[in-house]
Amino acid sequence: MKIDPKVQELVNGYGNWMQKEQHENRAGGTGRMTKELYPYDSLFSPIQCNRVTIKNRMVMAPMGNIDMCEETGRPNDKMLQYFFARAKGGVGLITTGLIPISHGVDPSVTELGKLSYFPRIDRSRTVFAGWRDLAQGCHAYGSKIFIQLTPGLGRVGNPQCLINELKFPVSASFNPNFYIADIPCMRLSDGKLKRIIRNAGQAAADAQVSGLDGVYLHGHEGYLLEQLTNPAFNRRNMGRYANWQRFGLDLIENIRKRVGPHYPIMYRIDLSLALNETYGEVRMKGEKSLRKFTNGRTVADTLEYMANLVKAGVDMFDVDLGCYDNWWLPHPPEGMPAGCFLEISKIVKDYFKEKGVKSNAGLEVPVVAVGKLGYPDIAEKALRDEMCDMAMLGRPLLADPEWCNKAYRGEVEKIRPCIGCQEGCINEFVEGGHPQCAVNARTGFEDVLPDIPAQAQVKKRIGVIGAGPAGVNLALTAWKRGHTVELIEATGGIGGKIVPGCKPKIKFDIENYLQYLKNEVQAADGQPGFTLRLNTMASAAWIEQQKYDAVVFAIGTKAATPRFEGADKMRTVQATDLLADPALLQGAKKVTVIGGGVVGCELAYFLTYEKGCDVTVMEMLPEFMEGTCTANRGYLLHYLEEAGTKLYNLAKVQGFGAGTVKAKVNTSKTKPNPYNTWQPILPKNIENPLAKKPGVEETEIEVETDLVVYAMGGKADDGLYLAAQKLRAAPEMYNIGDSFASGRVLEATRAGYNLGCRI
């Protein structure tokens, strides 16, 4: 089984990077919103791609645009305004999300009734107007825009096509479907592949005529283009496309034939699937859904293929690692280090320089770096150190579409940071929505929420109880609309539950967000109409005395405190309390965490990697971190396993003994593997008819424990709201955020901003 030493080194290091002595504010460590390298002369210098000049080195990554179109596939105003906001924000090059060119060939990309949740450029002339409007709108702000074309989803497509239309998903060879591995994907014939290639040429020609500035091929992450151009997935032994490079080269050659020599072609590729390096020989050969994929492209294979793609007509690449089966690599979550793939882009740059690789236009081939580059100093340094030619930002531009303008002006402290949760940008459309953002309520709603909310017609005096994300966002939004706002917080600082939540080093992104909230509140506090009251405990009677016109309650949650037999024999603590004050460990080395949701697993990671504890996590449900984005979930579970952290699912804690936790654990062979990160948890509304229900075979265990940590969630703390309502403490009262329903930063931000715009 082939292993690339550099890829292995990187994959190993993504789990324990925080243990290095020097990891603060540098690639491979944390990323901070500093401006030590300002002015950013490298970031804001132009670059040439074929005959197109791009005004700066910033590229908007292909972020979504799923469900941002009419059902015919025509781009609608939601999609247009979403991209216009980023163009207005100063991005040099915008790339769309993936646009399939395989309708009628890949059944996973088309909905019932031949409708589409993907935008289309292949359906008919009725869609062209949307693309022309998009191109013209981006050009108005000086941004170039490339359309990302994909030959299809293949094995990573939705297998509901089999249930709904009795059509099997497809792939390069007979591969298991990613979502339901028991469903096989049918091998595409050479004839159908040639049809996709013709479609690509036509789509590129249509894009060119529509005014789009280039095409961008989606050849990474295990989508259909990679399935055909990687021997891990393409195991054909006859026909033209048994040569794993041939499909990609034919695709480029056909596009180049249709658009001529001067139209830019960009290609997205991973240098390695990194599957062997992630899972090792035992798991790769032992797991049914992985065992066919051991023969992936090596780094040397990929570099040779990239050079051949340039000869065929490619002008520019962006490059990363990984695929769906190790999803946290191509979608690096909050725990992954900053600039995580800069060494990958440097490998490609050095290879092109050594081999003298030039495009058909006679230019050097720009290499775009990807992967957590939303920190201006780190992105600038990468360019200065010649690790890449351009920096691609995806989620940071969803968090703040003005990222580029603010960086250009040196207003780095005003950039709203991405927190890496991936709940709005990825999980939202996995569950049927369109791209959004946990820290920017306007993302995906630019068509209905104005950039500057309208001034309030009736100015009110508003009390906001609780200075977490919901309360802060509401207070600032309402104040900017002309209301007089008092933000009231019981503790000595703002942030709510994200204050303890940002203590682990892997949570540096949310620590950046906390600092951003502090900056915004500090800038407002003391200005006419805005007052911050810290260390102020509000009661219903006190609120009544203030004579507010409106009161908004954003208090948060109450932690769940279970009652276990023998609790007097065990030292216990709430997860948020331990994070807020790690001294509560008091020398404990063996720790049991009860609750395997996000908080429990992040705490286990913190205790394992930063505190050197021997950690056990117990979860009652079949799956750990159910409902969490696949990338974030996979990252934590994979590296917890690497560190030897013991995870018990379907585990029921019975009580505590003297230095032990007693539990009943399901040991059935059919129960889910708690360390399974190579398959996703399906959304609750998607039924897997082939799934086996876990058997009921319980074993009683005792785990030696010095300290038990409760991470069992909480319930909405709505007591003060209900008491104030009963007292009629103000003419208007609202309850939002976690005190309405326990949720995430996404729901808190959305509620705070939306109410702030309307109150």
C-alpha positions in Angstrom: 0.0 0.0 0.0 1.5 3.3 -1.2 2.2 6.0 1.4 3.6 9.5 0.7 5.9 10.5 3.6 5.1 14.2 3.4 1.3 13.5 3.2 1.7 11.2 6.2 3.5 13.9 8.2 0.9 16.5 7.4 -2.1 14.2 8.2 -0.5 13.2 11.5 0.3 16.8 12.4 -3.2 18.0 11.9 -4.3 16.3 15.1 -1.5 17.4 17.6 -0.4 20.7 16.2 -1.3 22.5 19.4 1.4 20.5 21.2 4.2 22.3 19.3 6.1 25.0 21.1 5.6 27.5 18.4 2.1 27.5 17.0 0.8 30.9 17.7 -0.4 33.0 14.7 1.4 31.0 12.1 0.7 28.6 9.3 0.4 25.1 10.9 -0.9 26.7 14.2 -3.4 29.2 15.2 -4.5 32.1 13.0 -5.1 35.6 14.4 -6.7 38.7 13.0 -3.5 40.8 13.3 -2.0 43.3 10.9 1.7 43.1 11.5 2.4 42.8 7.7 0.1 45.6 6.7 0.1 47.1 4.0 -0.6 43.8 2.2 1.2 44.6 -1.0 1.4 41.0 -2.1 -2.3 40.2 -1.6 -3.3 43.4 -3.4 -1.1 43.0 -6.5 -2.6 42.0 -9.9 -1.9 38.7 -11.6 -2.4 37.4 -15.1 -4.3 34.2 -16.0 -4.1 33.7 -19.8 -5.4 37.0 -21.1 -7.4 37.9 -18.0 -5.9 40.3 -15.5 -7.2 39.8 -11.9 -6.9 42.9 -9.7 -5.7 41.1 -6.6 -4.6 37.7 -5.3 -7.8 36.9 -3.5 -10.1 34.1 -4.8 -13.5 33.3 -3.5 -13.8 29.6 -3.2 -16.7 27.7 -4.7 -19.0 28.0 -1.8 -22.3 26.5 -2.4 -25.0 28.2 -4.5 -27.0 25.0 -4.0 -30.7 25.9 -3.7 -29.9 29.4 -4.9 -31.7 29.0 -8.3 -35.1 28.5 -9.8 -36.0 24.9 -10.0 -35.2 25.0 -13.7 -31.6 25.8 -12.8 -31.7 29.5 -13.8 -29.7 31.6 -11.3 -32.2 33.7 -9.3 -31.8 37.0 -7.4 -30.8 35.2 -4.2 -27.7 33.7 -6.0 -26.9 37.0 -7.8 -27.0 39.1 -4.6 -24.9 36.5 -2.7 -22.1 36.9 -5.2 -22.5 40.6 -5.8 -21.9 41.1 -2.0 -18.5 39.4 -2.3 -17.6 41.3 -5.5 -18.5 44.6 -3.8 -16.3 43.4 -0.9 -13.2 43.5 -3.2 -12.5 39.9 -4.2 -10.3 39.7 -7.3 -11.7 36.4 -8.6 -15.0 34.8 -7.7 -15.8 31.2 -8.5 -19.3 29.8 -8.4 -20.2 26.6 -6.7 -20.3 23.4 -8.8 -22.6 23.4 -11.8 -23.3 19.8 -13.1 -22.9 19.1 -16.8 -24.1 15.5 -16.5 -27.9 15.8 -16.3 -29.3 12.7 -17.9 -26.1 10.8 -17.3 -25.6 11.1 -13.5 -29.0 10.6 -11.9 -27.9 12.0 -8.5 -27.7 15.6 -9.9 -31.3 15.8 -11.1 -34.4 15.9 -9.0 -37.8 14.4 -9.7 -39.6 16.1 -12.6 -36.2 17.0 -14.1 -35.8 19.9 -11.7 -32.6 20.9 -10.0 -31.3 22.3 -6.8 -28.1 23.1 -8.7 -27.9 26.1 -10.9 -27.6 25.0 -14.6 -26.1 26.3 -17.7 -27.0 23.4 -19.9 -30.8 23.3 -19.8 -31.8 25.8 -22.4 -31.4 29.4 -23.4 -33.8 30.3 -20.6 -31.0 30.0 -18.1 -28.5 32.2 -19.9 -30.0 35.5 -18.7 -29.2 34.6 -15.1 -25.6 34.0 -16.0 -25.3 37.2 -18.0 -26.7 39.2 -15.1 -24.3 37.5 -12.7 -21.3 38.3 -14.9 -22.3 41.9 -15.4 -23.0 42.5 -11.8 -19.6 41.2 -10.6 -17.8 43.1 -13.4 -19.4 46.3 -12.1 -17.3 46.0 -8.9 -14.1 45.0 -10.8 -14.3 41.3 -9.9 -13.7 38.5 -12.4 -15.9 35.4 -12.2 -15.3 31.8 -13.3 -18.0 29.2 -13.5 -17.2 25.8 -11.8 -18.3 22.9 -14.0 -18.5 19.4 -12.6 -18.9 16.2 -14.7 -21.1 14.9 -11.8 -21.2 13.6 -8.3 -20.9 9.9 -9.0 -20.4 7.8 -5.8 -20.7 10.9 -3.6 -24.1 11.8 -5.0 -27.4 11.4 -3.2 -28.5 7.7 -3.5 -32.1 8.7 -3.2 -32.2 8.5 -7.0 -32.4 4.7 -6.5 -35.3 5.0 -4.2 -37.2 7.7 -6.0 -36.5 6.8 -9.7 -35.1 3.3 -9.5 -31.8 4.6 -11.0 -28.5 3.5 -9.5 -25.9 6.2 -8.9 -22.9 6.0 -11.2 -19.1 6.1 -11.0 -15.9 5.3 -12.9 -16.1 1.7 -11.7 -18.3 -0.4 -9.5 -17.8 1.7 -6.3 -19.8 1.8 -3.1 -22.0 4.9 -2.6 -20.5 7.2 0.0 -23.8 7.8 1.9 -25.1 4.2 1.8 -22.2 1.9 1.1 -24.5 -1.1 0.5 -25.7 0.7 -2.7 -23.4 0.0 -5.6 -22.6 2.7 -8.2 -22.8 1.5 -11.8 -19.8 1.8 -14.2 -20.3 4.6 -16.8 -19.8 3.5 -20.4 -17.2 5.3 -22.6 -20.1 6.6 -24.7 -21.7 8.3 -21.7 -18.4 9.8 -20.7 -17.9 11.2 -24.2 -21.3 12.8 -23.8 -20.2 14.5 -20.6 -17.1 15.7 -22.4 -19.3 17.2 -25.2 -21.5 18.8 -22.5 -18.4 20.4 -20.9 -17.4 22.0 -24.2 -20.8 23.3 -24.8 -21.1 24.7 -21.2 -17.8 26.4 -21.5 -18.8 28.0 -24.8 -22.1 29.1 -23.3 -20.2 30.6 -20.3 -17.9 32.5 -22.6 -20.8 34.0 -24.5 -22.6 34.8 -21.3 -19.7 37.0 -20.3 -18.2 34.8 -17.6 -14.4 35.2 -17.4 -13.3 31.5 -17.3 -14.2 28.0 -16.5 -13.2 26.0 -13.4 -13.1 22.2 -13.4 -14.1 20.4 -10.2 -11.6 17.7 -10.1 -10.9 17.1 -6.4 -12.5 15.6 -3.3 -13.7 12.4 -4.9 -16.3 13.9 -7.2 -16.9 12.2 -10.6 -14.0 13.9 -12.4 -11.7 12.6 -9.8 -13.3 9.2 -9.8 -12.4 9.0 -13.4 -8.9 10.4 -13.0 -7.7 8.6 -9.9 -6.9 4.8 -9.9 -8.3 4.5 -6.4 -11.8 4.9 -8.0 -11.0 4.1 -11.7 -10.2 0.4 -11.9 -11.4 0.0 -15.5 -9.3 -2.5 -17.5 -10.5 -1.9 -21.0 -11.6 1.0 -23.2 -10.3 4.5 -23.7 -10.8 5.6 -20.1 -9.0 2.7 -18.5 -6.1 5.2 -18.7 -6.9 7.2 -15.6 -5.5 10.5 -17.0 -7.4 10.3 -20.3 -10.8 11.5 -19.3 -9.4 14.7 -17.7 -7.2 15.4 -20.7 -10.0 14.8 -23.2 -12.2 17.1 -21.1 -9.7 20.0 -21.2 -8.9 19.5 -24.9 -12.6 19.6 -25.8 -13.1 22.8 -23.8 -10.1 24.4 -25.3 -11.3 23.5 -28.8 -14.7 25.2 -28.1 -13.5 28.4 -26.4 -10.2 29.0 -28.2 -6.7 29.6 -26.9 -7.3 32.7 -24.8 -10.1 31.8 -22.4 -8.9 30.8 -18.9 -9.3 27.3 -17.7 -8.8 26.6 -14.0 -8.7 23.1 -12.4 -9.3 22.1 -8.8 -7.3 19.0 -7.7 -6.1 17.3 -4.6 -2.5 16.3 -4.5 -3.5 13.1 -2.7 -6.6 11.5 -1.4 -4.6 10.9 1.8 -6.8 7.8 2.5 -3.9 5.4 3.1 -2.2 8.0 5.3 -5.4 8.7 7.3 -6.6 5.2 8.0 -3.6 2.9 7.6 -3.4 -0.5 6.1 -5.5 -2.4 8.6 -8.5 -0.2 8.3 -8.1 0.5 4.5 -8.1 -3.2 3.8 -10.6 -4.2 6.5 -13.4 -1.8 6.0 -15.8 -2.8 3.2 -16.4 0.8 2.0 -12.7 1.6 1.9 -10.9 -1.5 0.7 -11.2 -0.8 -3.0 -9.5 2.6 -2.7 -6.0 1.8 -1.6 -4.4 2.5 -5.0 -4.8 6.3 -5.1 -2.7 8.7 -7.0 0.7 9.4 -5.4 2.0 12.9 -5.2 4.3 12.1 -8.1 1.4 10.8 -10.1 -0.6 13.9 -9.5 2.2 16.3 -10.4 2.8 14.4 -13.7 -1.0 14.6 -14.4 -1.0 18.3 -13.6 1.8 18.9 -16.1 -0.1 17.0 -18.8 -3.2 19.1 -18.0 -1.3 22.2 -18.6 -0.2 20.9 -22.0 -3.8 20.2 -22.7 -4.8 23.8 -21.9 -5.2 24.4 -18.1 -4.0 27.9 -17.0 -4.3 27.7 -13.2 -4.8 25.2 -10.3 -5.9 25.2 -6.8 -4.7 22.2 -4.7 -5.5 20.6 -1.4 -5.8 17.1 0.2 -8.4 14.5 0.9 -11.9 13.4 -0.2 -15.3 12.7 1.2 -14.1 9.6 3.1 -11.8 11.8 5.2 -14.0 14.9 4.8 -12.3 17.1 7.3 -9.3 17.4 5.0 -11.0 19.1 2.0 -13.3 20.9 4.4 -10.9 21.9 7.2 -13.0 22.6 10.4 -12.2 24.9 13.3 -9.8 22.4 14.8 -7.5 22.2 11.8 -4.5 24.6 11.9 -4.3 27.8 9.9 -2.8 27.6 6.4 -3.0 23.8 6.6 -2.3 23.2 2.9 0.4 25.7 2.2 3.0 23.0 2.1 0.9 21.3 -0.6 0.7 24.4 -2.8 4.5 24.9 -2.3 5.2 21.4 -3.6 3.3 22.2 -6.8 4.9 25.6 -7.3 8.4 24.1 -6.8 7.6 21.2 -9.3 6.4 23.6 -12.0 9.5 25.8 -11.5 11.8 22.8 -11.6 10.2 21.3 -14.7 9.7 24.7 -16.4 6.0 24.1 -16.7 4.4 27.0 -18.6 0.8 27.5 -19.9 0.0 27.5 -23.6 -0.2 31.3 -23.2 3.5 31.2 -22.3 2.9 32.2 -18.7 3.8 30.7 -15.3 0.9 28.6 -14.0 -0.6 30.3 -10.9 -1.0 27.9 -8.0 -3.8 28.9 -5.6 -3.5 27.9 -2.0 -6.6 26.9 0.0 -7.3 25.9 3.5 -7.9 28.3 6.5 -6.3 31.4 5.0 -8.7 33.9 6.4 -6.0 35.6 8.5 -4.5 38.5 6.5 -1.0 38.2 7.9 -0.8 34.5 7.2 -2.2 34.9 3.7 0.3 37.7 3.0 3.2 35.8 4.3 2.4 32.8 2.2 2.6 34.9 -0.9 5.8 36.7 0.2 7.4 33.3 0.9 6.3 32.1 -2.6 4.3 29.2 -1.2 1.5 30.1 -3.6 0.5 32.7 -6.1 -3.1 33.4 -4.9 -5.0 32.8 -1.7 -8.5 31.2 -1.8 -11.1 32.2 0.8 -14.4 30.4 1.2 -16.0 30.6 4.6 -14.2 33.8 5.6 -16.0 35.6 2.8 -19.3 34.2 3.9 -18.6 35.4 7.4 -17.5 38.9 6.1 -18.0 39.7 2.4 -16.0 42.9 3.1 -12.9 40.9 4.1 -10.8 42.2 1.2 -11.8 45.8 1.5 -11.2 45.8 5.3 -7.8 44.1 4.8 -6.9 46.6 2.1 -7.7 49.5 4.4 -5.9 47.9 7.4 -9.1 47.5 9.3 -8.3 43.9 10.2 -9.9 44.2 13.7 -13.2 44.9 12.0 -13.2 41.7 9.9 -15.9 39.3 11.2 -14.0 36.0 11.6 -15.2 32.6 10.4 -15.6 30.3 13.4 -15.1 27.0 11.4 -18.3 25.4 12.6 -19.6 24.7 9.1 -23.1 24.6 10.3 -24.5 27.3 8.0 -22.2 27.0 5.0 -22.2 23.2 4.6 -24.6 21.5 7.1 -27.4 23.8 6.1 -27.5 22.6 2.5 -26.8 19.0 3.4 -30.1 19.1 5.3 -32.0 20.9 2.4 -31.2 24.6 2.8 -29.0 27.0 1.0 -25.6 28.3 2.1 -25.7 30.6 5.2 -23.3 31.6 7.9 -23.3 31.1 11.7 -21.8 34.6 12.3 -23.3 36.6 9.4 -27.1 36.5 9.3 -27.2 38.2 5.9 -25.3 35.4 4.1 -27.7 33.8 1.7 -30.3 36.4 2.5 -28.7 39.4 0.7 -31.8 39.5 -1.5 -34.1 40.2 1.4 -32.0 41.8 4.1 -30.4 45.1 3.2 -26.8 45.8 3.8 -27.7 48.8 6.0 -30.9 48.1 7.9 -33.5 50.9 7.7 -33.7 53.4 10.5 -36.5 52.6 13.0 -39.5 54.8 12.5 -40.3 54.7 16.2 -37.2 55.0 18.4 -37.4 52.9 21.5 -35.5 52.4 24.7 -34.5 48.7 24.7 -33.1 46.5 27.4 -31.2 43.4 26.2 -30.6 40.9 29.0 -27.6 38.6 28.2 -24.5 39.5 26.2 -23.9 36.3 24.3 -24.0 36.2 20.5 -27.7 36.6 20.3 -27.8 39.6 22.7 -24.8 41.3 21.2 -26.0 41.0 17.6 -29.4 42.3 18.5 -28.1 45.1 20.6 -25.7 46.4 18.0 -28.2 46.0 15.1 -31.0 47.8 17.0 -28.6 50.6 18.1 -27.5 51.2 14.5 -31.1 51.6 13.6 -31.5 54.5 16.0 -32.8 52.8 19.2 -31.4 53.5 22.6 -30.0 50.2 23.9 -28.8 49.0 27.2 -26.9 45.6 27.0 -27.1 44.0 30.4 -24.8 41.1 31.4 -24.7 39.3 34.8 -20.9 38.4 34.5 -17.9 40.6 34.0 -17.6 40.2 30.2 -19.5 39.5 27.0 -19.7 36.3 25.1 -21.9 34.0 27.0 -21.1 30.3 26.5 -18.5 31.0 23.9 -16.2 32.3 26.6 -15.5 28.9 28.1 -15.9 27.4 24.6 -12.9 29.1 23.2 -10.4 27.8 25.9 -9.2 24.7 23.9 -6.5 25.7 21.5 -8.4 24.0 18.6 -11.1 26.7 19.2 -8.9 29.6 18.2 -11.4 30.6 15.5 -14.2 31.2 17.9 -11.7 33.0 20.2 -11.1 35.4 17.3 -14.9 35.8 17.0 -15.2 36.6 20.7 -12.5 39.3 20.3 -14.5 40.7 17.3 -17.6 40.9 19.4 -15.7 42.7 22.1 -14.2 45.1 19.6 -17.7 45.9 18.3 -19.2 46.4 21.7 -16.3 48.5 22.9 -16.6 50.7 19.9 -20.3 51.2 20.6 -20.2 51.5 24.4 -20.4 55.1 25.5 -21.6 56.3 22.1 -25.0 58.1 22.2 -27.7 55.5 22.6 -25.6 52.5 23.7 -24.7 51.4 27.2 -23.0 48.2 28.4 -23.8 47.1 31.9 -21.6 44.3 33.2 -22.0 42.5 36.6 -25.7 43.4 36.6 -28.1 40.7 37.7 -31.5 41.5 36.3 -34.7 40.4 38.0 -38.3 40.8 36.8 -38.9 43.6 39.3 -35.7 45.4 38.4 -36.7 45.2 34.7 -40.1 46.7 35.5 -38.4 49.6 37.3 -36.3 50.5 34.2 -39.4 51.4 32.2 -38.1 50.0 28.9 -40.2 50.2 25.8 -39.0 46.7 24.9 -37.0 44.0 26.6 -35.1 41.2 24.8 -34.1 38.1 26.8 -31.0 36.3 25.5 -29.9 34.6 28.7 -28.8 31.2 27.4 -29.3 27.7 28.9 -29.2 25.9 32.2 -26.8 23.0 32.2 -28.4 19.6 32.8 -27.4 18.0 36.1 -28.3 14.4 36.2 -28.8 12.4 39.4 -26.7 9.2 39.5 -26.5 6.7 42.3 -23.3 7.2 44.3 -22.8 10.8 43.3 -21.4 11.6 46.7 -18.5 9.2 46.0 -17.3 11.0 42.9 -15.9 14.4 42.1 -18.1 15.9 39.4 -18.1 19.2 37.4 -20.0 20.7 34.5 -18.1 20.9 31.2 -18.5 24.6 30.8 -17.3 25.2 34.4 -14.2 23.1 33.7 -13.4 24.9 30.5 -13.9 28.2 32.2 -11.5 27.2 35.0 -9.2 24.3 34.1 -7.8 24.4 37.6 -10.9 22.4 38.6 -9.1 19.4 37.2 -7.1 19.4 40.5 -4.6 16.8 39.3 -7.2 14.4 37.9 -5.6 12.1 35.3 -8.5 9.7 34.6 -11.5 11.6 33.4 -14.9 10.3 32.2 -17.0 12.7 30.2 -20.7 11.9 30.2 -22.2 13.2 26.9 -20.8 12.7 23.4 -22.1 15.8 21.7 -20.0 18.6 20.4 -19.1 20.0 23.9 -18.2 16.6 25.2 -16.0 15.6 22.4 -14.3 19.0 22.2 -13.7 18.8 26.0 -12.3 15.3 25.6 -9.9 16.6 22.9 -8.8 19.4 25.2 -8.2 17.0 28.1 -6.4 14.5 25.9 -4.1 16.7 23.9 -3.5 19.7 26.1 -3.8 18.2 29.7 -2.5 14.7 29.1 -5.5 13.0 30.7 -6.7 9.5 30.1 -10.2 10.2 28.8 -13.3 8.1 28.4 -16.5 9.5 26.8 -19.9 7.9 27.2 -22.8 8.6 24.9 -26.4 7.2 25.2 -27.2 7.6 21.5 -25.9 5.3 18.7 -23.7 8.0 17.2 -21.4 10.6 18.7 -21.9 14.3 17.8 -25.2 13.5 15.9 -26.3 16.5 13.8 -22.8 18.0 13.6 -21.2 18.8 10.3 -19.5 15.7 9.0 -16.1 17.4 8.6 -16.1 18.7 12.2 -17.3 15.5 13.6 -14.8 13.4 11.6 -11.9 15.5 12.6 -12.6 15.2 16.4 -13.4 11.5 16.3 -10.5 10.5 14.1 -7.8 12.2 16.2 -9.5 11.2 19.5 -9.0 7.6 18.3 -5.4 8.3 17.3 -4.8 9.5 20.8 -6.3 6.4 22.4 -9.4 8.2 23.8 -12.1 5.6 24.7 -15.5 6.2 23.1 -18.5 4.2 24.2 -21.8 4.7 22.3 -25.1 3.2 23.4 -23.7 3.5 26.9 -26.0 4.1 29.9 -24.3 5.3 33.0 -25.7 3.5 36.1 -23.9 5.3 38.8 -20.6 5.9 40.6 -18.5 3.8 42.9 -15.4 4.7 44.8 -13.2 5.9 42.0 -15.3 4.3 39.2 -18.1 5.0 36.8 -20.5 2.1 36.3 -22.2 1.7 33.0 -24.1 -0.7 30.7 -22.6 -0.7 27.2 -24.1 -2.2 24.1 -21.6 -4.7 22.7 -23.7 -6.0 19.8 -21.7 -6.6 16.6 -24.3 -4.6 14.7 -24.0 -1.4 16.7 -22.3 1.6 14.9 -18.6 1.9 15.2 -18.1 5.0 17.4 -14.8 5.8 15.5 -16.4 5.6 12.0 -15.4 8.8 10.2 -15.4 7.3 6.6 -19.2 7.3 6.4 -21.6 10.1 7.3 -24.7 10.1 9.5 -27.7 10.6 7.2 -30.1 13.4 7.9 -33.1 12.3 10.0 -35.5 12.7 7.1 -33.4 10.3 4.9 -34.2 6.6 5.4 -31.6 4.0 4.8 -33.7 0.9 4.0 -30.5 -1.3 4.2 -29.5 -0.2 7.6 -29.2 -2.8 10.3 -30.7 -1.9 13.7 -28.3 -2.4 16.6 -28.8 -5.6 18.6 -29.4 -5.4 22.3 -26.4 -7.1 24.0 -25.4 -5.2 27.1 -22.3 -5.6 29.2 -21.7 -3.9 32.5 -18.4 -2.1 32.8 -16.6 -0.1 35.4 -14.2 2.7 34.4 -11.5 4.0 36.8 -12.2 7.7 37.2 -10.8 10.6 39.2 -13.2 13.1 37.8 -16.6 13.0 36.0 -17.5 15.8 33.7 -21.1 16.4 32.7 -21.5 17.4 29.1 -25.2 16.5 28.6 -26.4 19.8 27.1 -28.9 22.0 28.8 -32.4 23.5 28.5 -33.6 26.9 27.7 -33.3 29.3 30.6 -36.6 31.1 30.1 -37.5 31.6 33.7 -36.8 35.3 33.8 -38.6 35.9 30.6 -41.7 34.1 31.9 -41.5 35.9 35.2 -41.2 39.3 33.5 -44.1 38.4 31.2 -46.3 37.6 34.1 -45.4 40.9 35.7 -45.9 42.8 32.4 -42.5 44.4 33.0 -42.5 46.1 29.6 -44.9 46.7 26.7 -42.8 44.5 24.4 -40.9 41.4 25.4 -39.0 38.9 23.3 -37.1 35.7 24.1 -34.4 34.7 21.7 -31.3 32.5 21.3 -30.6 29.7 23.7 -33.1 31.0 26.3 -35.8 30.3 23.6 -34.4 27.0 22.4 -31.0 25.5 23.0 -29.1 25.8 19.8 -25.9 27.0 18.2 -24.2 30.3 17.3 -26.0 30.0 13.9 -29.5 30.2 15.5 -28.4 32.9 18.0 -26.9 35.2 15.4 -29.9 34.8 13.1 -32.4 35.5 15.8 -30.4 38.5 17.1 -29.9 40.2 13.8 -33.4 39.5 12.4 -35.1 40.8 15.5 -32.7 43.7 15.6 -33.8 44.7 12.1 -37.5 44.5 12.9 -38.0 45.7 16.5 
